[in-house]
Amino acid sequence: MSLSEAIKAQITLLIRLKGLLDTELKLISARDAEALLKLVEEKLQVLELVQEQDVNVAELYNAETVISENTEALLNQAKQLLEDCKFSTNVNAKAVEQGQLRLEHLRKLLIEVRNKESLTYDKTGRAQGGSKMGTIKA
């Protein structure tokens, strides 16, 4: 395999990875956990292939004595795709983080509502948190 063929194979893998990252963002937004888990498995497989191909490209690149303009252009295209994948990964991480923050906020709101629903008053008229059911004393 020549260096340019190896880079083209890497570009194909990076395009596939970018597509998976775009789909991942949609699934994060849709909160489709089952489909997201399947996609993450596929993404891991593609990442392993990218890593293997990266080793192949590096070996062929180091063995080359002269790099043609066409090969250099392919390398730049691969580098740009890699940057796009990194950016998408960061966007997806932020989306997950925001989703977790929203869930935490919702959890806090639910706790506040439960506390308000269980609010009772003592003999002096002071509000007290507690259950609607009276406590049992033995």
N, C-alpha and C positions, 0 to 999 in steps of 0.2 A: 504494500500500500504506500502510495506517495504521500508527501506532506499535505499537498492540496486536497487529496481525497480524504485524508484523516481530518482535516479542518472542516471540510464539507459535511462529514459524518457528525462532527461535533456541533456544527451549526444546526443540523437537523434535530439533534437531541436537545439543543438549547431552545429551539422553536417549540418543540414538544413540551419542554418544561415551562416555558412562558405561557403556553395555552393552559397547562394544568394549574399554574398559579392564578391565572385569570378566572378559571372555573372555581378554584378554591375560594376566591374572594366572594363570588356569587353565592356559594354554599354557606360561607360564614355569615353573609348578610341574611340569607334565607333561614339560617339556623337549622340546616338539614344535617344533623349529626351523623346519621348512618351513611349517607352519600359522602360526607366529608371524610369519614374514616376510610372508606374505600379509596377515595382520591389520594389521601395521604400515603397509603400503601403504594399506590402506583407512582406517586411523586418520589418516594424513597427509592424505588427501583430505577427510575429515570436518573435520579441524582447519582446513584452508584454507577450507571452507565456513563454519565458525564465525567465522573471522576476517572474511570478506566480509560475513556477516550482521551482525557487530558494527559494522562501518563503517556499514551501512544503518541500524541501530538508533540509533547515535550521531547521524547526520545528522537522522533523524526526531525524535529526542529534543530536539536543539538547536532544531529548527524549531517544536516545540510551545510554545504559550504557557501552556496549562493541562494538567497531568497528572492524569488521573482516578484514583480510588482503585483501580479495576480494573486500570488500566495499571501503577500503582505496585505492586500485588500481583503482577502478572506479572513485573515487574522484579525483585522480591524472590525470586520462584521461580527465575528465571534465574540470579540471583546465587548462590542456594543450590546449584543444580545445578553451577554453575561451581566452587564450593568443593568439592563432592563429587568432581568430576573432578580437581581439583588434589590432593586427598587420595589418590585412587586412583592417580594418577600417581606420587606419592611412595611409596606402598606397593609399586607395581610396580618402581620403581627400587631399593628396598631388597631386594626379592626377587631381582632380577638381581644385585645386589651380593653377596648371601648365596650365590647360586649360583656366582658366580665365586670366592668365598672357599672354598667347598666343593671346587670343582675344583682350586684351587691346593693345598689341603690333601691331596687325593687324589694329586695329582702328586708332592708331597713324600714321601708315604708309599710310592708306587711306587719312587721313587728310593732311599729307605732300604732297601726290600726288595731291590732289585737290588744295592745295595752290600753288604748282608749275604750275599747269595747268592754274591757274587764275592770274599768274604773268604778270604784264604789266610794261611798262617803261614810265616815264614821259618825259617831253621835254628835260631835262638835261641828260637823259640816265640812270637815277637811276631806279633800279628795285623796283616795288611796288606791293604788293598783292592787289588783287581786282578781281572783276568779269570781264568776257570778255565783258560784256555788259557795255556800258557807263552809268554813273550816270545821272539821269534826274534831272534837276534843274527847279524849277518853278519860 
